[in-house]
Amino acid sequence: MHQLPLLLTIDEVAELFRVHTVTVKRWLADTRQGKADFPLPVPTPGNRLLRWRRDDILNYLAGTSQAEEPDRSVAKRGKKSIKNMPDNS
């Protein structure tokens, strides 16, 4: 990977986590509501640009890679999975 700048854009953060920028914005909103602990961006003039410190993101990424993967199964999100479907035979 190329050398990362000291401040990362939302596109660069999303690329590091291999998610869409909308997901990064959702993580940020959850953190601001106290539901998550994603790193907050640094203040910028006018607060119109989102920029994260490279070290904050890399430290968070290192910590999440050691944590247990969240259960992302369809059934956990309240939707029916194939194995929970009634047998109509």
N, CA, C and O atoms as a Tinker XYZ file with bonds, in Angstrom:
   356  protein
     1  N      0.845000   -1.180000    0.000000    73     2
     2  CA     0.000000    0.000000    0.000000    64     1     3
     3  C      0.888000    1.241000    0.000000    63     2     4     5
     4  O      1.976000    1.241000    0.577000    81     3
     5  N      0.419000    2.272000   -0.641000    73     3     6
     6  CA     1.178000    3.512000   -0.707000    64     5     7
     7  C      1.210000    4.203000    0.660000    63     6     8     9
     8  O      0.430000    3.873000    1.553000    81     7
     9  N      2.105000    5.145000    0.805000    73     7    10
    10  CA     2.233000    5.906000    2.049000    64     9    11
    11  C      0.977000    6.733000    2.281000    63    10    12    13
    12  O      0.561000    7.488000    1.402000    81    11
    13  N      0.372000    6.598000    3.452000    73    11    14
    14  CA    -0.841000    7.343000    3.773000    64    13    15
    15  C     -0.493000    8.736000    4.293000    63    14    16    17
    16  O      0.505000    8.902000    4.995000    81    15
    17  N     -1.311000    9.743000    3.954000    73    15    18
    18  CA    -1.083000   11.080000    4.494000    64    17    19
    19  C     -1.425000   11.126000    5.980000    63    18    20    21
    20  O     -2.039000   10.199000    6.509000    81    19
    21  N     -1.033000   12.195000    6.645000    73    19    22
    22  CA    -1.319000   12.340000    8.073000    64    21    23
    23  C     -2.817000   12.449000    8.345000    63    22    24    25
    24  O     -3.305000   11.947000    9.357000    81    23
    25  N     -3.542000   13.104000    7.445000    73    23    26
    26  CA    -4.995000   13.220000    7.573000    64    25    27
    27  C     -5.645000   12.465000    6.420000    63    26    28    29
    28  O     -5.271000   12.636000    5.260000    81    27
    29  N     -6.625000   11.627000    6.754000    73    27    30
    30  CA    -7.290000   10.798000    5.753000    64    29    31
    31  C     -8.671000   11.342000    5.422000    63    30    32    33
    32  O     -9.390000   11.817000    6.301000    81    31
    33  N     -9.031000   11.270000    4.158000    73    31    34
    34  CA   -10.371000   11.653000    3.725000    64    33    35
    35  C    -11.329000   10.499000    4.004000    63    34    36    37
    36  O    -10.903000    9.398000    4.352000    81    35
    37  N    -12.620000   10.758000    3.850000    73    35    38
    38  CA   -13.599000    9.705000    4.060000    64    37    39
    39  C    -13.418000    8.579000    3.032000    63    38    40    41
    40  O    -13.647000    7.410000    3.346000    81    39
    41  N    -13.013000    8.924000    1.821000    73    39    42
    42  CA   -12.761000    7.899000    0.806000    64    41    43
    43  C    -11.599000    6.996000    1.210000    63    42    44    45
    44  O    -11.660000    5.781000    1.025000    81    43
    45  N    -10.544000    7.589000    1.760000    73    43    46
    46  CA    -9.381000    6.800000    2.186000    64    45    47
    47  C     -9.729000    5.912000    3.374000    63    46    48    49
    48  O     -9.281000    4.768000    3.447000    81    47
    49  N    -10.527000    6.435000    4.308000    73    47    50
    50  CA   -10.948000    5.635000    5.462000    64    49    51
    51  C    -11.809000    4.465000    4.986000    63    50    52    53
    52  O    -11.620000    3.330000    5.424000    81    51
    53  N    -12.743000    4.744000    4.099000    73    51    54
    54  CA   -13.605000    3.681000    3.573000    64    53    55
    55  C    -12.781000    2.619000    2.846000    63    54    56    57
    56  O    -13.058000    1.426000    2.971000    81    55
    57  N    -11.792000    3.038000    2.104000    73    55    58
    58  CA   -10.935000    2.096000    1.384000    64    57    59
    59  C    -10.172000    1.192000    2.358000    63    58    60    61
    60  O    -10.045000   -0.010000    2.123000    81    59
    61  N     -9.674000    1.764000    3.436000    73    59    62
    62  CA    -8.943000    0.958000    4.425000    64    61    63
    63  C     -9.815000   -0.126000    5.039000    63    62    64    65
    64  O     -9.349000   -1.238000    5.288000    81    63
    65  N    -11.076000    0.196000    5.283000    73    63    66
    66  CA   -11.996000   -0.767000    5.895000    64    65    67
    67  C    -12.750000   -1.593000    4.859000    63    66    68    69
    68  O    -13.497000   -2.508000    5.205000    81    67
    69  N    -12.549000   -1.261000    3.592000    73    67    70
    70  CA   -13.222000   -1.930000    2.482000    64    69    71
    71  C    -14.742000   -1.847000    2.618000    63    70    72    73
    72  O    -15.455000   -2.843000    2.491000    81    71
    73  N    -15.209000   -0.635000    2.879000    73    71    74
    74  CA   -16.639000   -0.366000    2.988000    64    73    75
    75  C    -16.952000    0.879000    2.160000    63    74    76    77
    76  O    -16.049000    1.561000    1.676000    81    75
    77  N    -18.231000    1.162000    2.009000    73    75    78
    78  CA   -18.677000    2.362000    1.297000    64    77    79
    79  C    -18.557000    3.573000    2.220000    63    78    80    81
    80  O    -18.554000    3.424000    3.442000    81    79
    81  N    -18.459000    4.746000    1.652000    73    79    82
    82  CA   -18.363000    5.962000    2.455000    64    81    83
    83  C    -19.613000    6.172000    3.312000    63    82    84    85
    84  O    -19.533000    6.768000    4.386000    81    83
    85  N    -20.752000    5.690000    2.849000    73    83    86
    86  CA   -21.986000    5.793000    3.634000    64    85    87
    87  C    -21.850000    5.014000    4.944000    63    86    88    89
    88  O    -22.370000    5.433000    5.979000    81    87
    89  N    -21.154000    3.888000    4.892000    73    87    90
    90  CA   -20.926000    3.095000    6.099000    64    89    91
    91  C    -20.071000    3.862000    7.094000    63    90    92    93
    92  O    -20.344000    3.836000    8.294000    81    91
    93  N    -19.046000    4.540000    6.613000    73    91    94
    94  CA   -18.197000    5.351000    7.493000    64    93    95
    95  C    -19.030000    6.452000    8.141000    63    94    96    97
    96  O    -18.887000    6.717000    9.334000    81    95
    97  N    -19.893000    7.088000    7.368000    73    95    98
    98  CA   -20.773000    8.124000    7.923000    64    97    99
    99  C    -21.724000    7.542000    8.968000    63    98   100   101
   100  O    -22.021000    8.196000    9.967000    81    99
   101  N    -22.194000    6.334000    8.746000    73    99   102
   102  CA   -23.071000    5.675000    9.712000    64   101   103
   103  C    -22.307000    5.376000   11.006000    63   102   104   105
   104  O    -22.834000    5.581000   12.100000    81   103
   105  N    -21.075000    4.896000   10.882000    73   103   106
   106  CA   -20.254000    4.639000   12.073000    64   105   107
   107  C    -20.026000    5.934000   12.841000    63   106   108   109
   108  O    -20.073000    5.946000   14.071000    81   107
   109  N    -19.782000    7.020000   12.122000    73   107   110
   110  CA   -19.558000    8.310000   12.752000    64   109   111
   111  C    -20.816000    8.770000   13.494000    63   110   112   113
   112  O    -20.729000    9.249000   14.625000    81   111
   113  N    -21.976000    8.627000   12.866000    73   111   114
   114  CA   -23.240000    9.005000   13.509000    64   113   115
   115  C    -23.484000    8.157000   14.752000    63   114   116   117
   116  O    -23.915000    8.675000   15.782000    81   115
   117  N    -23.210000    6.855000   14.663000    73   115   118
   118  CA   -23.384000    5.974000   15.824000    64   117   119
   119  C    -22.453000    6.376000   16.957000    63   118   120   121
   120  O    -22.840000    6.323000   18.124000    81   119
   121  N    -21.236000    6.776000   16.631000    73   119   122
   122  CA   -20.278000    7.208000   17.651000    64   121   123
   123  C    -20.750000    8.491000   18.322000    63   122   124   125
   124  O    -20.671000    8.627000   19.543000    81   123
   125  N    -21.232000    9.414000   17.535000    73   123   126
   126  CA   -21.719000   10.679000   18.099000    64   125   127
   127  C    -22.945000   10.476000   18.982000    63   126   128   129
   128  O    -23.205000   11.290000   19.868000    81   127
   129  N    -23.708000    9.396000   18.753000    73   127   130
   130  CA   -24.871000    9.072000   19.585000    64   129   131
   131  C    -24.506000    8.167000   20.754000    63   130   132   133
   132  O    -25.370000    7.784000   21.543000    81   131
   133  N    -23.222000    7.827000   20.865000    73   131   134
   134  CA   -22.763000    6.981000   21.964000    64   133   135
   135  C    -22.984000    5.501000   21.744000    63   134   136   137
   136  O    -22.876000    4.721000   22.690000    81   135
   137  N    -23.290000    5.090000   20.528000    73   135   138
   138  CA   -23.556000    3.686000   20.223000    64   137   139
   139  C    -22.323000    2.937000   19.724000    63   138   140   141
   140  O    -22.347000    1.711000   19.612000    81   139
   141  N    -21.259000    3.653000   19.428000    73   139   142
   142  CA   -20.051000    3.039000   18.884000    64   141   143
   143  C    -18.844000    3.837000   19.348000    63   142   144   145
   144  O    -18.982000    4.870000   20.004000    81   143
   145  N    -17.662000    3.349000   19.003000    73   143   146
   146  CA   -16.444000    4.039000   19.423000    64   145   147
   147  C    -15.496000    4.289000   18.253000    63   146   148   149
   148  O    -14.277000    4.244000   18.412000    81   147
   149  N    -16.065000    4.551000   17.083000    73   147   150
   150  CA   -15.258000    4.852000   15.910000    64   149   151
   151  C    -14.541000    6.188000   16.128000    63   150   152   153
   152  O    -15.114000    7.098000   16.728000    81   151
   153  N    -13.307000    6.320000   15.654000    73   151   154
   154  CA   -12.580000    7.581000   15.853000    64   153   155
   155  C    -13.319000    8.773000   15.242000    63   154   156   157
   156  O    -13.872000    8.683000   14.147000    81   155
   157  N    -13.316000    9.866000   15.957000    73   155   158
   158  CA   -13.944000   11.089000   15.468000    64   157   159
   159  C    -12.973000   11.831000   14.552000    63   158   160   161
   160  O    -11.762000   11.785000   14.768000    81   159
   161  N    -13.495000   12.513000   13.534000    73   159   162
   162  CA   -12.608000   13.302000   12.672000    64   161   163
   163  C    -12.084000   14.523000   13.410000    63   162   164   165
   164  O    -12.649000   14.951000   14.417000    81   163
   165  N    -11.004000   15.069000   12.894000    73   163   166
   166  CA   -10.436000   16.281000   13.486000    64   165   167
   167  C    -11.240000   17.488000   13.009000    63   166   168   169
   168  O    -11.782000   17.477000   11.904000    81   167
   169  N    -11.318000   18.525000   13.836000    73   167   170
   170  CA   -12.028000   19.735000   13.398000    64   169   171
   171  C    -11.308000   20.385000   12.210000    63   170   172   173
   172  O    -10.080000   20.456000   12.170000    81   171
   173  N    -12.089000   20.846000   11.266000    73   171   174
   174  CA   -11.543000   21.557000   10.112000    64   173   175
   175  C    -12.223000   22.920000   10.033000    63   174   176   177
   176  O    -13.296000   23.099000   10.609000    81   175
   177  N    -11.630000   23.880000    9.339000    73   175   178
   178  CA   -12.266000   25.192000    9.214000    64   177   179
   179  C    -13.679000   25.068000    8.637000    63   178   180   181
   180  O    -13.871000   24.526000    7.549000    81   179
   181  N    -14.635000   25.565000    9.362000    73   179   182
   182  CA   -16.015000   25.495000    8.923000    64   181   183
   183  C    -16.674000   24.149000    9.175000    63   182   184   185
   184  O    -17.871000   23.991000    8.935000    81   183
   185  N    -15.903000   23.172000    9.659000    73   183   186
   186  CA   -16.400000   21.816000    9.935000    64   185   187
   187  C    -17.120000   21.193000    8.741000    63   186   188   189
   188  O    -18.057000   20.415000    8.921000    81   187
   189  N    -16.695000   21.525000    7.542000    73   187   190
   190  CA   -17.347000   20.985000    6.357000    64   189   191
   191  C    -16.616000   19.781000    5.791000    63   190   192   193
   192  O    -17.207000   18.991000    5.055000    81   191
   193  N    -15.351000   19.629000    6.120000    73   191   194
   194  CA   -14.566000   18.503000    5.615000    64   193   195
   195  C    -14.383000   17.470000    6.707000    63   194   196   197
   196  O    -14.151000   17.816000    7.866000    81   195
   197  N    -14.487000   16.214000    6.344000    73   195   198
   198  CA   -14.209000   15.140000    7.293000    64   197   199
   199  C    -12.787000   14.651000    7.052000    63   198   200   201
   200  O    -12.456000   14.182000    5.963000    81   199
   201  N    -11.954000   14.766000    8.076000    73   199   202
   202  CA   -10.570000   14.297000    8.015000    64   201   203
   203  C    -10.258000   13.577000    9.317000    63   202   204   205
   204  O    -10.549000   14.076000   10.404000    81   203
   205  N     -9.660000   12.391000    9.190000    73   203   206
   206  CA    -9.272000   11.614000   10.363000    64   205   207
   207  C     -7.761000   11.546000   10.448000    63   206   208   209
   208  O     -7.070000   11.515000    9.429000    81   207
   209  N     -7.252000   11.522000   11.674000    73   207   210
   210  CA    -5.809000   11.310000   11.864000    64   209   211
   211  C     -5.479000    9.878000   11.458000    63   210   212   213
   212  O     -6.150000    8.926000   11.855000    81   211
   213  N     -4.437000    9.759000   10.663000    73   211   214
   214  CA    -4.018000    8.445000   10.180000    64   213   215
   215  C     -3.790000    7.477000   11.344000    63   214   216   217
   216  O     -4.250000    6.336000   11.299000    81   215
   217  N     -3.088000    7.922000   12.379000    73   215   218
   218  CA    -2.776000    7.038000   13.499000    64   217   219
   219  C     -4.032000    6.583000   14.239000    63   218   220   221
   220  O     -4.099000    5.439000   14.687000    81   219
   221  N     -5.027000    7.460000   14.374000    73   219   222
   222  CA    -6.282000    7.073000   15.032000    64   221   223
   223  C     -6.970000    5.941000   14.272000    63   222   224   225
   224  O     -7.446000    4.977000   14.871000    81   223
   225  N     -7.017000    6.069000   12.948000    73   223   226
   226  CA    -7.677000    5.054000   12.125000    64   225   227
   227  C     -6.885000    3.756000   12.128000    63   226   228   229
   228  O     -7.468000    2.679000   12.256000    81   227
   229  N     -5.567000    3.837000   11.990000    73   227   230
   230  CA    -4.754000    2.621000   11.976000    64   229   231
   231  C     -4.808000    1.898000   13.322000    63   230   232   233
   232  O     -4.852000    0.668000   13.358000    81   231
   233  N     -4.804000    2.647000   14.429000    73   231   234
   234  CA    -4.923000    2.026000   15.746000    64   233   235
   235  C     -6.284000    1.367000   15.919000    63   234   236   237
   236  O     -6.379000    0.268000   16.465000    81   235
   237  N     -7.339000    2.037000   15.455000    73   235   238
   238  CA    -8.686000    1.460000   15.539000    64   237   239
   239  C     -8.779000    0.211000   14.673000    63   238   240   241
   240  O     -9.353000   -0.796000   15.087000    81   239
   241  N     -8.219000    0.276000   13.481000    73   239   242
   242  CA    -8.228000   -0.867000   12.573000    64   241   243
   243  C     -7.481000   -2.048000   13.180000    63   242   244   245
   244  O     -7.932000   -3.189000   13.073000    81   243
   245  N     -6.349000   -1.785000   13.812000    73   243   246
   246  CA    -5.578000   -2.855000   14.457000    64   245   247
   247  C     -6.377000   -3.479000   15.606000    63   246   248   249
   248  O     -6.327000   -4.692000   15.810000    81   247
   249  N     -7.104000   -2.658000   16.346000    73   247   250
   250  CA    -7.917000   -3.168000   17.449000    64   249   251
   251  C     -9.110000   -3.970000   16.985000    63   250   252   253
   252  O     -9.477000   -4.954000   17.627000    81   251
   253  N     -9.729000   -3.572000   15.878000    73   251   254
   254  CA   -10.897000   -4.297000   15.389000    64   253   255
   255  C    -10.510000   -5.592000   14.716000    63   254   256   257
   256  O    -11.303000   -6.533000   14.694000    81   255
   257  N     -9.307000   -5.666000   14.165000    73   255   258
   258  CA    -8.904000   -6.904000   13.506000    64   257   259
   259  C     -8.640000   -8.001000   14.527000    63   258   260   261
   260  O     -8.681000   -9.183000   14.185000    81   259
   261  N     -8.369000   -7.631000   15.774000    73   259   262
   262  CA    -8.141000   -8.622000   16.816000    64   261   263
   263  C     -9.430000   -8.999000   17.523000    63   262   264   265
   264  O     -9.489000  -10.023000   18.204000    81   263
   265  N    -10.466000   -8.176000   17.367000    73   263   266
   266  CA   -11.748000   -8.450000   18.022000    64   265   267
   267  C    -12.504000   -9.518000   17.256000    63   266   268   269
   268  O    -12.216000   -9.786000   16.090000    81   267
   269  N    -13.472000  -10.123000   17.921000    73   267   270
   270  CA   -14.294000  -11.140000   17.284000    64   269   271
   271  C    -15.168000  -10.492000   16.221000    63   270   272   273
   272  O    -15.697000   -9.397000   16.414000    81   271
   273  N    -15.309000  -11.180000   15.102000    73   271   274
   274  CA   -16.150000  -10.671000   14.026000    64   273   275
   275  C    -17.596000  -10.623000   14.479000    63   274   276   277
   276  O    -18.072000  -11.575000   15.098000    81   275
   277  N    -18.312000   -9.539000   14.190000    73   275   278
   278  CA   -19.722000   -9.475000   14.557000    64   277   279
   279  C    -20.543000  -10.467000   13.743000    63   278   280   281
   280  O    -20.190000  -10.795000   12.611000    81   279
   281  N    -21.636000  -10.939000   14.324000    73   279   282
   282  CA   -22.521000  -11.862000   13.638000    64   281   283
   283  C    -23.367000  -11.068000   12.655000    63   282   284   285
   284  O    -24.175000  -10.234000   13.062000    81   283
   285  N    -23.188000  -11.317000   11.389000    73   283   286
   286  CA   -23.899000  -10.568000   10.358000    64   285   287
   287  C    -24.930000  -11.433000    9.657000    63   286   288   289
   288  O    -25.301000  -11.149000    8.518000    81   287
   289  N    -25.395000  -12.476000   10.312000    73   287   290
   290  CA   -26.351000  -13.365000    9.670000    64   289   291
   291  C    -27.677000  -12.656000    9.451000    63   290   292   293
   292  O    -28.038000  -11.740000   10.190000    81   291
   293  N    -28.380000  -13.085000    8.447000    73   291   294
   294  CA   -29.661000  -12.469000    8.093000    64   293   295
   295  C    -30.655000  -12.628000    9.237000    63   294   296   297
   296  O    -31.410000  -11.699000    9.524000    81   295
   297  N    -30.670000  -13.770000    9.885000    73   295   298
   298  CA   -31.626000  -14.025000   10.961000    64   297   299
   299  C    -31.421000  -13.069000   12.129000    63   298   300   301
   300  O    -32.391000  -12.695000   12.790000    81   299
   301  N    -30.204000  -12.671000   12.395000    73   299   302
   302  CA   -29.923000  -11.770000   13.512000    64   301   303
   303  C    -30.485000  -10.375000   13.269000    63   302   304   305
   304  O    -30.733000   -9.633000   14.219000    81   303
   305  N    -30.688000  -10.012000   11.997000    73   303   306
   306  CA   -31.200000   -8.690000   11.679000    64   305   307
   307  C    -32.724000   -8.664000   11.617000    63   306   308   309
   308  O    -33.316000   -7.670000   11.197000    81   307
   309  N    -33.357000   -9.758000   12.037000    73   307   310
   310  CA   -34.805000   -9.777000   12.080000    64   309   311
   311  C    -35.459000  -10.224000   10.792000    63   310   312   313
   312  O    -36.684000  -10.177000   10.675000    81   311
   313  N    -34.685000  -10.650000    9.839000    73   311   314
   314  CA   -35.243000  -11.154000    8.591000    64   313   315
   315  C    -35.201000  -12.673000    8.626000    63   314   316   317
   316  O    -34.376000  -13.270000    9.318000    81   315
   317  N    -36.084000  -13.278000    7.885000    73   315   318
   318  CA   -36.139000  -14.737000    7.851000    64   317   319
   319  C    -34.994000  -15.278000    7.012000    63   318   320   321
   320  O    -34.710000  -14.778000    5.924000    81   319
   321  N    -34.354000  -16.289000    7.529000    73   319   322
   322  CA   -33.332000  -16.966000    6.751000    64   321   323
   323  C    -33.945000  -18.251000    6.196000    63   322   324   325
   324  O    -35.029000  -18.659000    6.613000    81   323
   325  N    -33.270000  -18.861000    5.287000    73   323   326
   326  CA   -33.796000  -20.074000    4.660000    64   325   327
   327  C    -34.030000  -21.167000    5.688000    63   326   328   329
   328  O    -35.034000  -21.875000    5.606000    81   327
   329  N    -33.138000  -21.323000    6.646000    73   327   330
   330  CA   -33.303000  -22.382000    7.630000    64   329   331
   331  C    -34.447000  -22.118000    8.612000    63   330   332   333
   332  O    -34.888000  -23.042000    9.295000    81   331
   333  N    -34.936000  -20.881000    8.697000    73   331   334
   334  CA   -36.049000  -20.559000    9.581000    64   333   335
   335  C    -37.390000  -20.540000    8.858000    63   334   336   337
   336  O    -38.420000  -20.253000    9.468000    81   335
   337  N    -37.385000  -20.842000    7.565000    73   335   338
   338  CA   -38.616000  -20.835000    6.790000    64   337   339
   339  C    -39.429000  -22.087000    7.116000    63   338   340   341
   340  O    -38.846000  -23.156000    7.296000    81   339
   341  N    -40.752000  -21.987000    7.196000    73   339   342
   342  CA   -41.566000  -23.169000    7.467000    64   341   343
   343  C    -41.522000  -24.141000    6.300000    63   342   344   345
   344  O    -41.418000  -23.740000    5.140000    81   343
   345  N    -41.602000  -25.411000    6.621000    73   343   346
   346  CA   -41.588000  -26.461000    5.608000    64   345   347
   347  C    -43.024000  -26.659000    5.136000    63   346   348   349
   348  O    -43.862000  -27.141000    5.898000    81   347
   349  N    -43.318000  -26.294000    3.895000    73   347   350
   350  CA   -44.668000  -26.380000    3.364000    64   349   351
   351  C    -44.901000  -27.639000    2.539000    63   350   352   353
   352  O    -45.808000  -27.662000    1.708000    81   351
   353  N    -44.114000  -28.674000    2.745000    73   351   354
   354  CA   -44.275000  -29.881000    1.934000    64   353   355
   355  C    -45.261000  -30.842000    2.526000    63   354   356
   356  O    -45.504000  -31.907000    1.957000    81   355
